Amino acid sequence: MDAFTFQPPGGSAGCYNNALIMRKYHADRGEAHRDEVITTIFSHPCDAATPATAGYKVVTLYPDPETGLPDTEALKEAVGPRTAGCFITNPEDIGIFNKHIDEWTGIIHEAGGLCSYDQANANAIMGVTRAREAGFDMLFFNLHKTFSSPHGSSGPGSAAVGVTKMLEEYLPSPVIMKKDGIYRLDYDRPKSIGKVRDFMGNLPVVVRSYAWCMAMGAKGLREAAEVSMINNQYLLEKVKKIRGVSLTYPAHRVDQARLSLEQMKRDTGIGIGDVNRRVVDYGVQSFFTSHHPWLIPEPFTPEPCETYSKADIDYWCAVLEKVSEEAYSDPELVKSAPHNSCIHKITWDGFNDPDRWAMSWRAYKKKEMKK
Ligand SMILES: Cc1ncc(COP(=O)(O)O)c(C=O)c1O
């Protein structure tokens, strides 16, 4: 890409940033009637949610039900004169990489749209593929995910948003310019979408990621991608053999995979929520299940990345196997977990009941203190 901003404070914010750029680009060309964006159901939910927040109607494509691969024929049917662009995660959140992505960007461009690439999770593709050569006009990376800055406990986050020359003038202001050998902040950017975050974004995250990239070098970054792929293939082969576990779509996975405990749930009544509480009793952290809504029943999405050793992965798989044995022999033990944790079982019922949500202190007072 030709120009970057580090202002957005997270991946979804970076995605929203790109939706604003897309909207402004089309408005400037007198094509504000383009009000539809296309995404895939297994792209990250922000690829649908943030264009919707920017005012777009979202067209969501489903994969080929046999293979799980994104469906190019469905894309051809979805594009039209109202297409503003696409927001695509690749590899998708279920771990499948769309090898025909350049055909997809070609179809969107032909319809007059722009292509935004969600590379938040770039472990599989770092130093391997290039967004621009795949036809993308915009992208974002999550520095707090792929580039070593911590993702957990709210980061803080930072998205590196890159655009091609054609879209550079729309980047949030200010941008850093070099003039007469001196770096300056340039605020004089009449076409900019404005500010998306106070000051310059979350600068410490950027510095940490920069230091990491320089320490790794180009070869090291590619090696990290390769190791994350190997780690995942190894983990996947072991996990697939555990009783009650299945991989929903057969297509090849790269650095992560969404699996299912549907069979275990059917056999024993034990689902992913129970298993995820029980694993902490063996000293491993509970893991990512899936975004909502759950399209894959009882889902879970392990992602070993490049950081875990073979011994770590073996231990993790052994824990999952042990919990599976427990689910089949003594389901109550798993249902009532955790048993060794300082925080006991938390009920989740409130999560699906908007009447019980209180997003602010004022909302809490209004709802709870009146009772
Ligand atoms: C593929 C993908 N896109 C977008 C995001 C959203 O990033 P954030 O949580 O920083 O908003 C994530 C989150 O991890 C992600 O994995």
The ligand as an ORCA input file, in Angstrom:
! r2SCAN-3c Opt
* xyz 0 1
  C     -10.306    -10.886     11.390
  C     -10.615     -9.827     12.419
  N     -11.111     -8.645     12.017
  C     -11.403     -7.676     12.887
  C     -11.197     -7.829     14.235
  C     -11.616     -6.727     15.162
  O     -10.552     -6.152     15.834
  P     -10.800     -5.383     17.199
  O     -11.169     -6.424     18.205
  O      -9.500     -4.722     17.497
  O     -11.886     -4.378     16.976
  C     -10.676     -9.043     14.715
  C     -10.486     -9.240     16.163
  O      -9.705     -9.895     16.669
  C     -10.375    -10.072     13.782
  O      -9.879    -11.255     14.164
*
